[in-house]
Amino acid sequence: MAWFIAWVRSIATYAIVGLYVIFVGPLVLVIALTTRQRSVLYWSGYVGVRLALALTGIRIRVEGLQYVRSDRPTVYFANHASNVEPPILFVLFRALFPRLYIFYKAGLRKTPVLGIGFDIIGFVGIHRGDREKSAAAITQAATKLRNGGSFVIFPEGTRSRTNELLPFKKGGFVLALEAQAQVVPVAILGSRAAMKRGSALVYPATVSVRFGAPIVTIGRDYSHRNELIREVRTEIERLRALGPVC
């Protein structure tokens, strides 16, 4: 029965959110293109994500939200186990609009609507397997951080199939060190109960998000990248060990 209810709610959610994108998306893109105001894209996305979370029955409990601040360039590093985590973080980071950025697979830029939206917002495309282009992307992202932006990164690079953290990739940490931006560890719990890897079904669930205290990078350089990785990983593991947010 739980599977059937999740199936019905998932189909309804995809249909309703799809209609929202079809009818609202083009209008928002036109407004953004003509006014060059990125905020309209963020807030229309926020409404769409909130709608999807409500329809699927996903509830969010959060702790440490005071560490999400728009006055300090920050790289947020979060563990990754489910596709529901990016939209959940997106709504929690609303205080950072319109200077919240992400990396995305460069191939997605060929998708008409996404490509235009990413260009307007200023998201950074990453070319996996191309060191030269990846280095250029890090430089571009560092400039955005120095100009007051913030990034959210899943350092594992992919979703974990278990409850264990995967090895962290170094790119995001190199970015934080290059821009001398502070780092905030983020622990997410309960997301796999909402949506498992390889499944399109979304189940009602309570997802906990816990933000750790900022880690300063000022005065540290590339040689400290492995040390920074260990610090962030240790803190995420500690935050996860605290259990769900009450």
Buried (B, 14 or more C-beta within 10 A) or exposed (E): EEEEEBBEBBEEBBEBBEEBBEEBBEEBBEBBEEEEEBEBBBBBBBBBBBBBBEBBBBEBBBBBEEBBBBEEBBBBBBBBBBBBBBBBBBBBBBEBBBBBBBBBEBEEBEEEEBEBBBEBBBBBBBBEEEEEBBEBBBEBBBEBBEEEBBBBBBBBBEBBEEEEBBEBBBBBBBBBBBBBBBBBBBBBBBBBBBBBBEEEBBBBBBBBBBBBEBBEBEEBEEEBBEEBBEBBBEBBBEBBEEEEBE
